Amino acid sequence: MPIQILMPALSPTMTEGTLAKWIVKEGDTVAAGDLLAEIETDKATMELEAVDEGVIGKILVAAGTAGVAVNAPIAVLLEDGEDASALSVSPPAPAPAPKPVPIVAAAVPASAPLSNFALPGGINIPVPNTLPSSVSSASAQRVFASPLARRIAAEAEIDLNTITGTGPRGRIVKADIEAAKASGGDDEIDADLLAAMAFAAAVKAPPSMKAPSAPEPDYGTPFAEVPHSSIRKVIARRLTESKQTVPHFYVTMDVLLDDLLALRQQINTRESGGQKVSVNDFIIRACAIALKRMPEANVSWKEDVMRHYQRADVSVAVATPTGLLTPIVRGAEGKSLGSVSEEMRDLAARAREGKLKPEEYQGGTFSISNLGMFGVREFAAIINPPQSMLLAVGAADQRPVVKGGALAVASVMSLTLSCDHRCIDGALGAKFLGSVKSLLEDPMSILL
């Protein structure tokens, strides 16, 4: 029977995507692992690979189509021995689209009781006290996964029983494993949240409970409305959540950059025609070293525990045509300035092209946002959850300073550190920013 090729969920937050390009055409023979199409997600453009072998019988969704729902059929694959006449046979219905937030089986015992919900007027809505099969304990049934997905899962020590497949007939594919690796197990939920999810799915508020939406006034001003991109929707949701739920506070310090700029010029002069280091490369290294020296600051808030990170994975904000991305220099404390510079240049280029993999922009323990190149003197940035700090970098410009009791002119840069007060106290935030300042004002220490 023909196999439906479905729109995959290529990231934990993806609910729909754009089918940017077909790499194959109808009549092409494909094998497992062959590239089929390019899919634009909420963060990047990724390649869809085949999980079965056969012939592309029919393409159902044209290239360039936006808003294709996850698990919607996009093409039909004919198995060995089938011809075009098999397309008239109705294939099995696709599995329902996975939830945007994956559910980890070990988070809730299968027997956990769930509470009923009461609506106004004394109406009780019962919620079953058993969990759906998708979140029950590991099934004894066979797990269907592509060979590539099995290999990646084995290397990452991921239990396939905890993964919900988005491939044909629920098969686990590479993208599902990458999504599980990127989520890092942070999406565990408890019985109360499961109950709330069940309640939300089962009950719709009656019309009388919904506030009527007032028509927008027409002031006669001409306008045009441009639909939000997927990445813009994600930015809006995450930053709104951050400002509403994370108690921010800010500390600002000025850094004298004359020695750093002189050292940078010396390095770039020696590397004539080769790799050039930027001020931002020095800042990435300085923040990573400071996090290594102060592990109590390399943390994030969880409801029951404080999570301490074992390395400094520094996220760096990069402006792209579709919105802001934060590619990550992982383990930056253990890399040379040259390695950081080369890696950051590659990440930034691929971010602007929409070619980053999920693991290259999801995660991170600390963020840097630099608006100095736009002439911004200083600003306060919004923390990127679940991180607890973000460094906002302003422009380096000539300012009057006092040196040895006398007025002088120096290159000065303002740094503003945004902190999550739940896990970073004022003194700790000030001490961390002071450590970054010391490293930047003694740039040779960054090279050691």
C-alpha positions in Angstrom: 0.0 0.0 0.0 1.3 3.5 -0.7 3.1 5.3 2.2 2.3 8.8 3.0 5.2 11.2 3.5 4.2 13.6 6.3 5.3 17.1 7.3 7.8 16.3 10.2 8.2 18.2 13.5 11.8 19.3 13.1 11.9 21.2 16.4 10.1 20.9 19.8 8.1 24.1 19.2 7.2 23.4 15.6 3.4 23.1 14.7 3.6 24.1 11.1 6.3 24.9 8.5 6.9 26.0 5.0 7.8 23.4 2.3 10.5 25.5 0.7 11.8 23.2 -2.0 11.4 19.7 -3.4 14.7 18.0 -4.1 13.0 15.0 -5.8 10.2 14.9 -8.4 7.4 12.4 -9.1 8.8 9.2 -10.5 12.1 9.4 -8.7 13.4 6.3 -6.9 14.5 7.0 -3.3 16.2 5.0 -0.5 16.2 5.4 3.2 18.4 8.4 4.1 18.0 10.2 0.7 17.1 13.9 0.8 13.5 14.7 -0.2 12.8 18.3 0.5 13.8 21.5 2.3 11.5 22.5 5.2 11.5 26.0 6.8 10.9 25.7 10.5 10.4 28.4 13.1 14.2 28.8 13.4 15.9 27.5 10.3 15.7 25.7 7.0 16.3 21.9 7.4 16.4 18.9 5.0 13.8 16.1 5.1 15.1 12.7 4.5 13.4 9.5 3.4 12.8 6.7 6.0 11.5 4.1 3.5 12.6 3.1 0.0 10.3 3.4 -3.0 9.2 5.6 -5.9 7.7 9.1 -5.4 4.2 8.5 -6.7 2.7 11.9 -6.1 3.6 15.2 -4.6 0.7 16.6 -2.7 2.1 19.9 -1.5 3.8 22.3 -3.9 7.2 23.9 -3.2 6.8 27.3 -1.5 3.6 26.4 0.4 3.5 28.0 3.8 1.6 27.0 6.9 1.7 23.2 6.3 0.7 21.5 9.6 2.9 19.0 11.2 1.9 15.4 10.2 0.0 16.6 7.1 0.6 14.4 4.1 2.9 16.2 1.6 3.7 13.3 -0.8 3.0 9.6 -1.5 5.6 6.9 -1.8 5.0 3.8 -3.8 6.5 0.6 -2.4 8.3 -2.0 -4.4 6.0 -3.5 -7.1 3.4 -0.8 -6.9 2.5 1.5 -9.8 0.4 4.6 -10.2 -2.8 2.6 -10.0 -2.1 2.1 -6.3 -2.6 5.8 -5.7 -6.4 5.3 -5.9 -6.2 3.2 -2.8 -6.8 5.3 0.3 -3.7 5.1 2.5 -4.0 4.8 6.3 -4.8 8.0 8.1 -1.7 9.8 9.5 -1.1 9.8 13.2 -2.3 13.0 15.0 0.2 15.8 15.2 2.4 15.7 18.3 2.1 18.2 21.0 4.5 21.2 20.8 5.8 20.2 24.3 7.0 16.6 24.4 6.0 14.5 27.4 8.5 12.3 29.1 7.1 9.0 30.3 9.2 8.9 33.5 7.8 12.3 34.7 4.4 11.0 35.9 3.5 7.5 37.1 0.8 5.9 35.0 -1.4 5.5 38.1 -1.2 9.2 39.2 -4.7 10.5 40.0 -5.9 13.6 38.3 -8.3 16.1 39.7 -11.7 17.0 38.3 -12.4 20.6 37.2 -15.3 22.7 38.2 -16.9 25.3 35.9 -19.0 28.2 37.1 -22.5 27.0 38.2 -21.3 23.9 39.9 -20.6 21.9 36.7 -17.9 19.3 37.3 -15.8 18.1 34.4 -14.3 14.7 35.2 -10.7 14.0 33.9 -9.7 10.3 33.6 -7.2 9.2 36.2 -5.2 7.2 33.7 -2.6 8.7 31.3 -2.9 8.3 27.6 -0.8 5.6 26.0 1.7 8.1 24.6 2.8 9.0 28.1 2.5 5.6 29.8 5.5 3.6 30.9 7.7 2.1 28.2 5.7 -0.1 25.9 6.6 -3.7 25.3 5.6 -3.3 21.7 8.3 -2.9 19.0 9.6 0.5 18.4 9.7 1.6 14.8 12.7 3.8 13.9 14.9 4.4 10.9 18.4 3.0 11.0 19.9 6.5 11.1 17.6 7.5 14.0 18.6 4.3 15.9 22.3 5.1 15.4 22.0 8.7 16.6 19.9 7.7 19.6 22.4 5.1 20.6 25.3 7.6 20.4 23.3 10.1 22.5 22.1 7.4 24.9 18.4 8.3 24.2 15.7 5.6 24.9 13.6 5.3 21.8 10.6 4.3 24.0 10.4 7.9 25.2 10.3 9.4 21.6 7.1 10.0 19.7 7.8 9.4 16.0 6.7 11.9 13.4 7.6 9.8 10.3 5.2 7.7 8.3 3.0 5.4 10.5 4.6 7.0 13.6 8.1 5.9 12.7 10.9 7.6 14.6 13.2 9.6 12.3 16.4 11.6 12.7 14.5 14.9 13.3 12.7 13.3 16.3 16.1 12.3 17.9 17.5 15.8 17.2 14.5 17.4 18.9 14.9 15.1 21.9 18.5 16.0 22.2 17.8 19.7 21.9 15.0 19.6 24.6 17.5 18.0 27.0 14.7 16.6 29.2 13.6 20.0 30.3 10.0 19.4 29.3 9.0 17.0 32.0 5.5 17.9 33.4 3.5 16.8 36.4 0.1 15.3 36.8 -1.6 18.6 37.4 -0.3 19.9 34.1 -1.4 16.8 32.3 -4.9 17.3 33.8 -4.9 20.9 32.6 -4.0 19.8 29.1 -6.7 17.1 29.1 -9.2 19.7 30.4 -8.2 22.3 27.8 -8.6 19.7 25.0 -11.9 18.3 26.2 -13.7 21.5 27.3 -14.5 24.7 25.3 -15.7 27.7 27.1 -19.4 28.4 26.3 -20.0 31.5 24.2 -21.3 33.4 27.2 -17.8 33.1 28.9 -15.9 34.6 25.9 -15.3 38.3 25.9 -16.6 39.8 22.7 -13.9 41.4 20.5 -14.5 45.0 19.7 -14.0 46.1 16.1 -10.9 48.1 15.4 -11.5 51.8 14.9 -10.8 53.0 11.4 -8.9 56.3 11.5 -8.6 56.6 7.8 -4.8 56.0 7.8 -3.7 53.7 4.9 -1.8 50.6 6.1 -0.6 47.2 4.9 -0.6 44.1 7.1 2.3 41.6 6.7 1.8 38.1 8.3 4.1 37.2 11.1 7.0 34.8 10.2 7.3 31.7 12.4 10.5 33.0 14.0 8.8 36.3 14.8 6.0 34.5 16.6 8.5 32.5 18.6 10.5 35.6 19.6 7.3 37.4 20.7 6.1 34.5 22.8 9.4 33.8 24.5 10.3 37.4 25.3 6.8 38.2 26.6 7.0 35.1 28.8 10.4 36.2 30.0 9.4 39.8 31.0 6.2 38.5 32.7 7.7 35.6 34.7 11.4 36.4 35.2 12.3 39.1 37.8 14.9 41.2 36.0 17.5 43.5 37.5 20.4 45.3 35.8 23.9 46.3 36.6 26.1 48.5 34.3 29.9 49.0 34.2 32.2 50.9 31.9 35.3 49.1 30.5 38.5 50.8 29.2 39.3 49.2 25.9 42.6 50.9 24.8 44.7 47.8 25.7 42.3 45.4 24.1 42.0 47.4 20.9 45.8 47.6 20.6 46.2 43.8 21.1 43.5 43.1 18.6 45.2 45.3 16.0 48.5 43.5 16.7 46.9 40.1 16.2 45.1 41.1 13.0 48.3 42.7 11.6 50.2 39.5 12.1 47.4 37.5 10.5 47.6 39.5 7.3 45.1 38.2 4.8 43.9 35.5 7.2 41.5 35.3 10.1 40.6 38.5 11.9 39.4 38.6 15.5 36.7 41.0 16.6 36.0 42.8 19.9 33.0 40.5 20.2 35.3 37.4 20.1 37.2 38.8 23.1 33.9 39.4 24.9 32.7 35.8 24.3 36.0 34.5 25.7 35.9 36.8 28.7 32.3 35.8 29.6 33.2 32.1 29.3 36.3 32.5 31.5 34.3 34.4 34.1 31.6 31.7 34.2 34.4 29.1 34.7 35.8 31.1 37.6 32.4 31.7 39.1 30.4 28.5 38.6 27.8 29.8 41.1 26.8 32.2 38.3 26.5 29.6 35.6 23.1 28.4 36.7 19.4 28.5 35.8 16.3 28.5 37.9 14.1 25.4 38.2 11.0 25.2 40.4 12.6 22.7 42.9 16.3 22.9 42.2 19.1 25.2 41.0 20.6 23.8 37.8 24.4 24.2 37.8 26.1 23.9 34.3 29.4 22.1 33.9 30.6 24.3 31.0 30.1 27.7 29.5 27.9 27.5 26.3 27.7 31.1 25.2 24.7 32.2 23.0 25.4 35.2 20.7 22.5 37.2 19.2 22.7 37.4 15.4 20.3 39.5 13.4 18.9 37.6 10.4 16.4 38.7 7.7 13.6 36.8 9.5 14.4 37.7 13.1 16.9 37.2 15.9 18.8 33.9 16.3 21.2 32.9 19.0 23.8 30.4 17.8 25.9 28.9 20.6 29.7 28.6 21.0 29.7 25.5 23.2 32.5 25.0 25.8 33.9 28.4 25.0 35.9 28.4 28.2 38.1 25.7 26.7 38.6 27.2 23.3 41.3 29.6 22.0 40.4 33.1 20.9 41.1 32.0 17.3 38.8 29.0 17.6 36.0 31.1 19.0 36.4 33.6 16.2 36.4 31.0 13.5 33.4 29.2 15.0 31.4 32.3 15.6 32.0 33.5 12.0 30.7 30.2 10.6 27.7 30.1 13.0 26.7 33.7 12.1 26.9 33.1 8.4 24.8 30.0 8.5 22.3 31.7 10.9 21.7 34.4 8.3 21.2 31.8 5.6 18.8 29.8 7.8 21.1 26.7 7.8 21.6 26.2 11.5 20.8 22.8 13.0 18.6 22.8 16.1 21.4 21.8 18.5 23.4 24.9 17.2 20.9 27.4 18.5 18.8 25.6 21.2 20.2 25.6 24.7 23.1 27.7 26.0 23.9 28.9 29.5 24.6 32.6 28.9 23.8 35.1 26.2 25.5 38.1 24.6 23.7 40.8 22.6 26.0 43.4 20.9 24.4 46.6 19.5 27.7 48.6 19.5 28.1 48.3 15.7 24.8 50.3 15.4 26.2 53.2 17.6 24.1 52.2 20.7 25.9 53.4 23.8 24.1 51.2 26.3 20.9 49.2 26.6 19.1 46.7 28.8 18.2 43.4 27.2 15.6 40.7 28.0 16.9 37.4 29.4 16.5 34.3 27.2 14.9 31.6 29.5 16.0 29.3 31.0 19.2 31.2 31.1 19.7 33.5 34.1 22.0 36.3 32.6 22.4 38.2 29.4 25.2 40.8 28.7 24.2 43.8 26.6 27.2 45.3 24.8 27.3 49.0 23.7 29.6 50.9 21.4 33.3 51.6 22.2 33.8 55.3 21.8 36.1 58.1 22.9 35.1 59.5 26.3 36.8 61.7 28.9 38.2 59.7 31.8 40.3 60.4 34.9 43.7 58.6 34.9 46.1 59.2 37.7 44.2 62.3 38.9 44.3 63.9 35.4 41.7 64.2 32.7 42.4 62.0 29.7 40.6 60.5 26.7 40.1 56.8 26.4 38.1 54.2 24.4 35.2 53.2 26.7 32.5 50.6 26.3 29.4 50.2 28.5 28.3 46.7 29.5 24.8 46.1 31.1 24.2 42.7 32.7 20.5 41.5 32.9 20.0 39.1 35.8 17.3 36.7 37.0 17.0 37.7 40.6 15.6 34.3 41.6 19.1 32.7 41.2 21.5 35.7 40.7 21.6 38.1 43.7 22.7 41.7 43.2 26.2 41.2 44.7 26.8 38.1 42.6 25.7 39.9 39.4 28.0 42.8 40.2 30.9 40.5 41.0 30.5 38.6 37.7 30.3 41.7 35.6 33.4 43.0 37.5 35.2 39.8 36.5 34.3 40.3 32.8 35.5 43.9 33.1 38.9 42.9 34.6 39.5 40.3 31.8 38.7 42.8 29.1 40.9 45.5 30.6 43.7 42.9 30.8 43.3 41.3 27.4 46.4 39.2 27.6 44.7 37.1 30.3 42.1 36.1 27.7 44.7 34.6 25.5 46.2 32.4 28.2 
